[in-house]
Each structure stands twice: as structure tokens, then as C-alpha cells.
Amino acid sequence: MKVSVLTRGVTGMLGLFFSASLVAAEPAFLDTAQLAVIKKQLSDHQAAPQTAVAYQQLLAAADNALSKPNLSVTEKGMTPPSGSKHDYLSLSAYWWPDESKPDGLPWIRKDGKVNPASKNDQSDGVRLADFTARVQNLTLAWYFSGEQKYADKAAGLLRRWFIDPDTRMNPNLNFAQGVPGIASGRHSGVLDGRYFSTRIVDSVVLLQGNPAWKSADEQALHQWMTAYLAWLQGDKIAKKERLTQNNHGNWYVTQVAGIAWYLDQPQVIKQMATLMKSKLDLQLMPDGTQPAELARTRSFHYSYFDLQAISLMAKLAQKEGIDLWNYQTPQGGSVIKSLDFMAKYTDDAQPWPYKTIDRISIRPVPLLSWADNATGTSRYQQQIRRATFHLPRAGEKRQGGYHADVTRGAIIEAERETWLLSLPSWAKGYVAPKPALRTGDTSS
């Protein structure tokens, strides 16, 4: 349980308890009981081979982050229309200059074809992804290894991005996924902020009590997240994203719920769970397909990506006593049926029956493991046992429709999510705990 919010300006001894009283006592999307089991397995040298590999990859990523400078939105080359580099700015990935126009304006959409101009230092899209990944890697490396240097670096990154006056980001996404000649920022850009929920919230919760992350830091971040949640709930751009009926709308739900968890706003989480159900009613078919995602040129990726948002929300909702895993839509669809559909195609030998320009078959495996843990079954044991996490050679030109480095990152993430940050329910030495309910709400 968390304690009610303290009044602004609290001083003295009460300030010492700020972080414990204002924010979640456990992560939103991670299970502390599972993490403790895995940490002990690693310490006792009894971890599964996949867990040991994932841990070494995590340490390598954290060590790499130690040697790199802290990041800030103020470092971009472009200046947002507001005139302040403290405002986040990104360009939409699938939009390109119109070659038939002298100035290329307005840009035109080429679904699935990434414009390199959206992936450089002139804007913040890649910088935000890198920042949140480094914080997550460093925090997890500290948690599992106990080496303080990782926590120190993670805290420094957080302060530079969210707190330090000269480098902090303003809590909005007004200029996210802009398209030159059309809009300086669009509702689809709200998707960029999902990492604040999925990576930053859990990292900060894990850092609570660490000497590198002080109560003043916690208070400043709490204020930032409060303002950002207000933007997500009240800004016209964000409200438009809330209404979308595809992966964007589901990631909006998951992002808002994760930040609401951090800020101890269970009613917002319940509202998001209800909103998610209304979206699933339209999105999930009885045969397990997701038509809005199959319509994309990257139909395999987006079918997985949408289910990732839904599954993360189902994990969080379960902590509030709400079962999204077994929710049945009026048409007969469900999260489990859609996972059943995707599970078949975690095997490369099974041809994907829809048009797609890329495919990394291993990606849905963590979702299958989460579902088994959440439902107390071994429904997907065969697919999880069969999964192998072989990495392509660094620098290979293409792999499964992607540059090999992208494939490597996806495979490393899948192995980490399946074997290091959770464990399959049937894995040696692990028994899935019953979910901890905070509110007593058992609605479905």
C-alpha cells in the first residue's frame, strides 16, 4: 500500500519519507517476487542458461552506458516551434519529402519505410529511446549485481533529463512525430512517451532507497510526472490519441496507467482498464487476428506490438484486481485467443499468412510467458521451450527484413523479458505467486 500525497512544501523529518509515501512501493510491470527469485538464482549460480546469458548481455549494455554522457532533449539540432529546446521534438518515421515538389512539402507517407531523417541527433526520437534504455539497463544491472556504480549513473541520467533546470524536458509531447508541411506535432507522437511508463517508472521504483536517488530527486520527478499525466489526460493532441482504435490507443492506455501507478492514482488505472476493454471489443477478432494491425505493411510487427501494449496493461491491471487476460469481447475475441494466434508464428517454419515486409518471430515469446504466469497455466510451454535466441552477426546487412543490429536488439530484449525479468511458470525452482491485489476490485 501507498500513503496519501503529502502537502507541498513539507520539510523536516517528513521529507525523509517522501519517496516511500508518494510513489509505488513496487514496480508497475515487473514482479518483485520473480525478480528476487532470479537474483538469488544468479547469485547461487543456479540460473537457467538463458537467464545467465541475458544477465551477461545486460551487464554489457550497462557497462557501455557507464562510458557515455548523460542525455538531454536540449542537445538536438532542431528548435521546436515553441522556441525552447526543452520541448521534446521528433519526426514521424514513415513520412518523406515529396520528390515532385521543389521544397519537398508537404511530406508524404510511405508506411513501413523509415526515413533516416527521423533517426538522427537533429530530433529527440532516438535520444529518448536511448535515454530510457540506458536508465533501465543501469538500474537492472545495479539490482542484480549490487554494484553502486550502475545506480549512480542511472540517477545522473534521470536528473539531467527530468530535473536539472538547464537540461530538463518540459512535460509535454506537443511536437512529437511532426510532419513538415502538415503539422509540427501529431497525436500519434504520444506513442513516443510509452517508455516513460514502461522503463522509467519501474526503474525509479527499484531505485527507491538507493543513496544515489535522494528524496529531493523523487519529489522533483513526482512533480514532473504529475504535470505530464495532466498533459496526457487534458491536451487536445493526447485526447485524440486516446480515441484511436489500434496499437496507438492501446499504448496510450498502458502509458497513462503506468504513470498513474507511479503517482498512486488507482482510479485512473481502473478507468484505463475500462477504456482498454472498449478498445479490445473492436480490435480482437474471435479467430485471434487484429484487423487494424494486419492492414499495415509490417503486419507481423504491429500484431505483436499491439499485443505487447495489451499484455503490459493486463499485467498492471491484475495488480488492481482486474482480469484483462480472460476478458471476452462481445464478438468472442480475447487476449488469450490473440496470443494463441501469434504463438503459432513464433516458429520461423510457419509462414505468416499475411503480407508483411519484415518479421522477427521470437518477439511474441515474452508475452506468452507473461500470460502463463498470470493465468497460472502452461498453455504456451511448448513455444517457450522451443524458442532459441540466436543472434545474427553484428553488422550483417539484413536479417528477417531488418538490419541485423535491429534484429539483435529485438532478440536480446525477448530473451531478457522471458528469462531475466520474469520466468516461465514451469522453470526450475520457480512457482508463480498469486497476484497482489491492492484495491479488492475483482471486476472483469
C-alpha positions as CSV (number, residue, x, y, z in Angstrom):
1,M,0.0,0.0,0.0
2,K,1.0,3.6,-0.6
3,V,0.3,6.6,1.7
4,S,-1.7,9.7,0.6
5,V,0.2,12.6,-1.0
6,L,2.0,15.0,1.4
7,T,1.2,18.6,1.1
8,R,3.6,20.8,-0.9
9,G,6.4,22.4,1.0
10,V,6.8,19.7,3.6
11,T,10.0,19.9,5.5
12,G,12.0,18.3,8.3
13,M,11.6,14.7,9.1
14,L,8.5,14.2,6.8
15,G,10.7,15.0,3.8
16,L,12.8,11.9,4.6
17,F,9.9,9.7,3.8
18,F,8.9,11.4,0.6
19,S,9.7,8.7,-1.8
20,A,8.1,6.0,0.3
21,S,4.9,7.9,0.7
22,L,4.3,9.4,-2.8
23,V,5.1,6.7,-5.2
24,A,4.5,3.0,-5.8
25,A,6.1,0.6,-3.4
26,E,6.6,-2.0,-6.2
27,P,7.1,-1.7,-10.0
28,A,4.2,-1.4,-12.3
29,F,5.1,-4.0,-14.9
30,L,7.7,-6.1,-13.1
31,D,7.1,-8.7,-10.4
32,T,9.4,-8.2,-7.4
33,A,8.8,-11.8,-6.2
34,Q,10.0,-13.1,-9.5
35,L,13.0,-10.7,-9.6
36,A,14.0,-11.8,-6.1
37,V,14.0,-15.5,-7.2
38,I,16.0,-14.7,-10.3
39,K,18.5,-12.6,-8.4
40,K,19.1,-15.5,-5.9
41,Q,19.4,-18.0,-8.8
42,L,22.1,-15.8,-10.4
43,S,23.9,-15.3,-7.0
44,D,23.8,-19.1,-6.4
45,H,24.9,-19.9,-9.9
46,Q,21.7,-21.9,-10.4
47,A,20.1,-19.8,-13.1
48,A,18.8,-21.3,-16.3
49,P,21.3,-20.9,-19.2
50,Q,19.0,-18.4,-20.9
51,T,18.9,-16.3,-17.7
52,A,22.7,-16.3,-17.4
53,V,23.1,-15.2,-21.0
54,A,20.5,-12.5,-20.6
55,Y,22.3,-11.3,-17.4
56,Q,25.7,-11.1,-19.2
57,Q,24.1,-9.1,-22.0
58,L,22.5,-6.8,-19.5
59,L,25.8,-6.1,-17.8
60,A,27.5,-5.5,-21.2
61,A,24.8,-2.9,-22.0
62,A,25.1,-1.2,-18.6
63,D,28.9,-1.1,-18.8
64,N,28.6,0.5,-22.2
65,A,26.2,3.1,-20.8
66,L,28.7,4.0,-18.0
67,S,31.1,5.4,-20.5
68,K,28.6,7.6,-22.3
69,P,27.5,11.1,-21.4
70,N,24.1,11.8,-19.9
71,L,21.4,12.8,-22.4
72,S,19.1,15.8,-22.6
73,V,16.4,17.0,-25.1
74,T,18.3,20.3,-25.2
75,E,21.0,18.6,-27.3
76,K,19.0,18.4,-30.5
77,G,19.9,20.4,-33.6
78,M,16.4,21.5,-34.4
79,T,14.4,24.0,-32.4
80,P,10.7,23.3,-31.7
81,P,8.2,25.9,-32.9
82,S,7.9,27.0,-29.2
83,G,11.4,28.3,-29.4
84,S,12.5,26.2,-26.5
85,K,14.8,23.1,-26.9
86,H,13.4,22.0,-23.5
87,D,10.3,20.8,-25.5
88,Y,10.6,17.3,-27.0
89,L,10.6,17.1,-30.8
90,S,10.5,14.1,-33.1
91,L,9.7,13.4,-36.8
92,S,7.3,10.8,-37.9
93,A,9.3,7.8,-39.1
94,Y,7.2,6.9,-42.2
95,W,7.0,10.3,-43.8
96,W,9.3,11.5,-46.6
97,P,9.8,14.6,-48.7
98,D,7.6,14.7,-51.8
99,E,10.1,14.4,-54.7
100,S,7.6,16.0,-57.1
101,K,7.7,19.3,-55.1
102,P,10.7,21.7,-55.3
103,D,10.7,22.1,-51.5
104,G,9.5,18.5,-50.8
105,L,6.5,19.9,-48.9
106,P,4.2,18.6,-47.6
107,W,5.9,15.3,-46.8
108,I,4.1,12.1,-47.9
109,R,3.5,8.8,-46.1
110,K,5.3,5.6,-47.0
111,D,4.0,3.1,-44.5
112,G,6.8,0.9,-43.1
113,K,9.6,2.7,-44.9
114,V,11.7,4.5,-42.2
115,N,13.0,8.0,-43.2
116,P,16.6,8.2,-41.8
117,A,15.9,11.9,-41.0
118,S,13.7,10.8,-38.2
119,K,16.5,8.8,-36.6
120,N,19.3,11.2,-36.1
121,D,20.5,13.7,-33.5
122,Q,18.6,16.6,-35.0
123,S,15.5,15.5,-33.2
124,D,14.8,13.6,-30.0
125,G,13.2,10.3,-31.0
126,V,16.3,8.2,-30.9
127,R,17.6,10.1,-27.9
128,L,14.5,9.4,-25.8
129,A,14.7,5.7,-26.7
130,D,18.4,5.6,-25.8
131,F,18.0,7.5,-22.6
132,T,15.2,5.3,-21.3
133,A,17.0,2.1,-22.3
134,R,20.2,3.2,-20.5
135,V,18.3,4.0,-17.4
136,Q,16.6,0.6,-17.4
137,N,19.8,-1.3,-18.2
138,L,21.8,0.5,-15.5
139,T,19.0,0.1,-12.9
140,L,18.6,-3.6,-13.5
141,A,22.4,-4.1,-13.6
142,W,22.5,-2.5,-10.1
143,Y,19.6,-4.5,-8.9
144,F,21.0,-7.9,-9.9
145,S,24.7,-7.2,-9.2
146,G,24.6,-4.8,-6.3
147,E,27.3,-2.6,-7.8
148,Q,26.6,1.0,-6.9
149,K,28.2,2.5,-10.0
150,Y,25.2,1.5,-12.0
151,A,22.7,3.2,-9.7
152,D,24.9,6.3,-9.6
153,K,24.9,6.6,-13.4
154,A,21.2,5.9,-13.7
155,A,20.4,8.6,-11.2
156,G,22.6,11.1,-13.1
157,L,20.8,10.3,-16.3
158,L,17.4,10.8,-14.6
159,R,18.4,14.1,-13.1
160,R,19.7,15.5,-16.4
161,W,16.6,14.6,-18.4
162,F,13.9,15.4,-15.8
163,I,15.2,17.7,-13.1
164,D,18.2,19.9,-13.9
165,P,16.9,23.4,-14.9
166,D,19.4,23.8,-17.8
167,T,18.6,20.4,-19.4
168,R,15.2,19.1,-18.2
169,M,12.5,18.2,-20.6
170,N,9.2,20.1,-20.4
171,P,6.4,17.6,-19.6
172,N,4.6,17.5,-22.9
173,L,4.8,15.9,-26.3
174,N,3.4,18.8,-28.3
175,F,5.9,18.4,-31.1
176,A,6.2,14.7,-31.3
177,Q,6.1,12.9,-34.7
178,G,5.7,16.1,-36.6
179,V,5.5,16.1,-40.4
180,P,7.0,19.0,-42.3
181,G,4.3,20.8,-44.3
182,I,1.5,19.2,-42.4
183,A,1.9,19.5,-38.6
184,S,4.6,20.4,-36.1
185,G,3.3,17.7,-33.8
186,R,0.6,15.0,-34.1
187,H,-1.4,12.8,-31.8
188,S,0.5,9.7,-33.0
189,G,3.5,11.2,-31.2
190,V,2.1,10.4,-27.8
191,L,3.4,6.9,-28.6
192,D,6.9,8.2,-28.1
193,G,6.2,8.6,-24.4
194,R,5.4,5.0,-23.7
195,Y,9.0,4.5,-22.4
196,F,8.3,6.9,-19.5
197,S,5.8,4.4,-18.3
198,T,7.4,1.0,-19.2
199,R,11.0,1.8,-18.5
200,I,11.3,4.9,-16.3
201,V,8.5,4.2,-13.7
202,D,9.8,0.7,-12.8
203,S,13.5,1.9,-12.8
204,V,12.7,4.7,-10.3
205,V,10.7,2.4,-8.1
206,L,13.6,0.0,-7.9
207,L,15.9,2.8,-7.1
208,Q,13.9,3.9,-4.1
209,G,16.1,4.0,-1.0
210,N,19.4,3.9,-3.0
211,P,21.8,6.7,-1.9
212,A,22.2,7.9,-5.5
213,W,18.4,8.7,-5.7
214,K,17.5,11.2,-3.0
215,S,14.1,12.3,-1.7
216,A,14.6,15.7,-3.4
217,D,15.1,13.8,-6.7
218,E,12.0,11.8,-6.1
219,Q,10.0,14.9,-5.3
220,A,11.1,16.7,-8.5
221,L,10.3,13.6,-10.6
222,H,7.0,13.2,-8.9
223,Q,6.1,16.8,-9.9
224,W,7.3,16.2,-13.5
225,M,5.2,13.0,-13.8
226,T,2.2,14.8,-12.3
227,A,2.4,17.5,-14.9
228,Y,2.9,15.0,-17.7
229,L,-0.1,12.9,-16.6
230,A,-2.2,16.1,-16.7
231,W,-1.0,16.7,-20.2
232,L,-1.8,13.1,-21.3
233,Q,-5.3,13.5,-19.8
234,G,-6.1,17.0,-20.9
235,D,-4.2,18.1,-24.0
236,K,-6.2,18.0,-27.3
237,I,-3.4,16.1,-29.0
238,A,-3.4,13.4,-26.3
239,K,-7.1,13.2,-26.2
240,K,-7.2,12.5,-29.9
241,E,-4.6,9.7,-29.4
242,R,-6.9,8.3,-26.7
243,L,-9.6,7.7,-29.2
244,T,-7.6,5.7,-31.7
245,Q,-8.6,2.1,-32.2
246,N,-5.3,0.4,-32.9
247,N,-1.9,0.0,-31.2
248,H,-1.7,3.7,-30.6
249,G,-4.8,3.8,-28.5
250,N,-3.7,0.7,-26.5
251,W,-0.3,2.2,-25.9
252,Y,-2.0,5.4,-24.7
253,V,-3.9,3.3,-22.1
254,T,-0.8,1.5,-21.0
255,Q,1.3,4.7,-20.7
256,V,-1.3,6.5,-18.7
257,A,-1.9,3.6,-16.4
258,G,1.8,3.1,-15.7
259,I,2.3,6.7,-14.7
260,A,-0.9,6.6,-12.7
261,W,0.5,3.6,-10.8
262,Y,3.6,5.6,-10.0
263,L,1.6,8.6,-8.8
264,D,-0.8,6.3,-6.7
265,Q,-3.9,7.1,-8.7
266,P,-5.7,3.7,-8.8
267,Q,-8.9,5.2,-10.1
268,V,-7.1,6.3,-13.3
269,I,-5.8,2.7,-13.7
270,K,-9.4,1.4,-13.4
271,Q,-10.6,4.0,-16.0
272,M,-7.8,2.9,-18.3
273,A,-8.8,-0.8,-17.8
274,T,-12.3,0.0,-18.8
275,L,-11.1,2.0,-21.8
276,M,-8.9,-0.9,-22.8
277,K,-11.9,-3.3,-22.8
278,S,-13.8,-1.0,-25.1
279,K,-10.9,-1.0,-27.5
280,L,-10.5,-4.8,-27.4
281,D,-14.2,-5.1,-28.2
282,L,-13.4,-3.5,-31.6
283,Q,-9.9,-4.8,-32.2
284,L,-9.7,-8.5,-31.3
285,M,-11.5,-11.0,-33.6
286,P,-12.7,-14.4,-32.5
287,D,-10.0,-16.1,-34.6
288,G,-7.3,-14.1,-32.8
289,T,-6.5,-11.7,-35.6
290,Q,-6.2,-7.9,-35.2
291,P,-7.5,-6.4,-38.5
292,A,-6.2,-2.9,-37.8
293,E,-2.7,-4.2,-37.5
294,L,-2.9,-6.7,-40.3
295,A,-3.7,-3.7,-42.6
296,R,-0.2,-2.4,-42.1
297,T,2.8,-3.2,-44.4
298,R,4.5,-4.5,-41.3
299,S,1.6,-6.7,-40.2
300,F,3.6,-9.2,-38.1
301,H,5.4,-6.4,-36.2
302,Y,2.2,-4.4,-35.4
303,S,0.2,-7.5,-34.5
304,Y,3.0,-8.2,-31.9
305,F,3.4,-4.6,-30.9
306,D,-0.3,-4.1,-30.2
307,L,-0.4,-7.3,-28.1
308,Q,2.6,-6.1,-26.2
309,A,0.7,-2.9,-25.1
310,I,-2.3,-5.0,-24.2
311,S,-0.3,-7.6,-22.3
312,L,1.6,-5.0,-20.3
313,M,-1.7,-3.4,-19.3
314,A,-3.1,-6.8,-18.4
315,K,-0.1,-7.3,-16.0
316,L,-0.7,-3.9,-14.4
317,A,-4.5,-4.3,-14.2
318,Q,-4.1,-7.6,-12.5
319,K,-2.3,-5.8,-9.6
320,E,-5.5,-3.8,-9.2
321,G,-7.6,-7.0,-9.2
322,I,-8.8,-6.5,-12.8
323,D,-8.6,-9.5,-15.2
324,L,-7.9,-8.4,-18.8
325,W,-6.3,-11.7,-19.7
326,N,-9.6,-13.6,-19.7
327,Y,-11.8,-10.7,-20.7
328,Q,-14.2,-11.9,-23.5
329,T,-15.4,-9.3,-26.1
330,P,-19.0,-9.4,-27.3
331,Q,-17.7,-10.8,-30.6
332,G,-15.9,-13.7,-28.8
333,G,-12.4,-12.3,-29.0
334,S,-9.9,-12.2,-26.2
335,V,-6.3,-11.5,-25.3
336,I,-5.6,-15.3,-25.0
337,K,-7.1,-16.0,-28.4
338,S,-5.0,-13.4,-30.0
339,L,-1.9,-14.8,-28.2
340,D,-2.9,-18.3,-29.4
341,F,-2.9,-16.9,-32.9
342,M,0.5,-15.3,-32.6
343,A,2.0,-18.3,-30.7
344,K,1.9,-20.4,-33.9
345,Y,4.2,-17.9,-35.7
346,T,6.9,-17.8,-33.1
347,D,8.2,-20.7,-35.2
348,D,10.0,-19.5,-38.3
349,A,8.9,-22.6,-40.1
350,Q,5.3,-21.4,-40.0
351,P,4.7,-19.0,-42.9
352,W,3.0,-15.8,-41.8
353,P,-0.3,-15.8,-43.8
354,Y,-0.5,-12.0,-44.3
355,K,1.6,-9.5,-46.3
356,T,4.5,-8.1,-44.3
357,I,7.8,-6.5,-45.2
358,D,9.6,-7.9,-42.0
359,R,9.3,-10.4,-39.3
360,I,11.2,-11.3,-36.1
361,S,9.4,-14.4,-35.0
362,I,10.8,-14.5,-31.4
363,R,9.2,-11.2,-30.4
364,P,5.9,-12.5,-29.0
365,V,7.6,-15.2,-26.8
366,P,7.7,-12.9,-23.6
367,L,4.0,-12.2,-23.9
368,L,3.3,-15.9,-23.9
369,S,5.4,-16.3,-20.8
370,W,3.6,-13.4,-19.1
371,A,0.2,-14.9,-19.9
372,D,1.2,-18.3,-18.5
373,N,2.4,-16.7,-15.3
374,A,-0.7,-14.5,-15.0
375,T,-3.2,-17.3,-15.5
376,G,-1.3,-20.0,-13.6
377,T,-1.1,-22.3,-16.7
378,S,1.5,-23.8,-19.0
379,R,-0.5,-23.1,-22.1
380,Y,2.5,-21.8,-24.1
381,Q,5.1,-24.1,-22.6
382,Q,5.9,-25.7,-26.0
383,Q,6.5,-22.4,-27.7
384,I,8.6,-21.0,-24.9
385,R,10.7,-24.2,-24.6
386,R,11.3,-24.2,-28.4
387,A,12.4,-20.6,-28.5
388,T,16.0,-20.0,-29.3
389,F,17.7,-16.7,-29.1
390,H,20.5,-16.9,-31.6
391,L,21.9,-13.6,-32.6
392,P,22.9,-12.6,-36.1
393,R,26.4,-11.3,-36.6
394,A,26.7,-7.6,-35.8
395,G,26.7,-5.5,-39.0
396,E,25.0,-8.0,-41.3
397,K,23.1,-6.1,-43.9
398,R,19.7,-7.5,-43.5
399,Q,18.1,-10.2,-41.3
400,G,14.4,-11.0,-41.4
401,G,13.6,-7.8,-43.2
402,Y,15.6,-5.7,-40.6
403,H,19.1,-4.5,-40.3
404,A,20.9,-7.2,-38.2
405,D,21.5,-4.7,-35.4
406,V,17.7,-4.2,-35.0
407,T,17.2,-8.0,-35.0
408,R,19.9,-8.4,-32.4
409,G,18.3,-5.8,-30.2
410,A,14.9,-7.5,-30.5
411,I,16.3,-10.9,-29.7
412,I,18.2,-9.7,-26.7
413,E,15.1,-7.9,-25.4
414,A,12.9,-11.1,-25.9
415,E,15.4,-13.2,-24.0
416,R,15.7,-10.7,-21.2
417,E,11.9,-10.3,-20.9
418,T,11.3,-14.0,-20.9
419,W,14.2,-15.3,-18.7
420,L,15.7,-12.4,-16.7
421,L,12.8,-10.1,-15.8
422,S,10.4,-13.0,-15.4
423,L,10.5,-16.7,-15.5
424,P,8.3,-19.2,-17.3
425,S,6.0,-20.7,-14.7
426,W,7.4,-24.2,-15.2
427,A,11.1,-23.1,-15.0
428,K,13.2,-24.9,-12.4
429,G,12.9,-23.6,-8.8
430,Y,10.1,-21.1,-9.6
431,V,6.5,-21.1,-8.6
432,A,4.4,-18.2,-9.8
433,P,3.0,-16.2,-6.8
434,K,-0.6,-15.2,-6.7
435,P,-1.1,-11.5,-7.8
436,A,-1.0,-9.0,-5.1
437,L,-4.3,-7.1,-5.0
438,R,-4.3,-3.5,-3.7
439,T,-7.9,-2.5,-4.2
440,G,-10.0,-5.6,-3.8
441,D,-11.6,-4.9,-7.2
442,T,-12.3,-8.2,-8.9
443,S,-14.3,-6.9,-11.9
444,S,-13.6,-8.3,-15.3
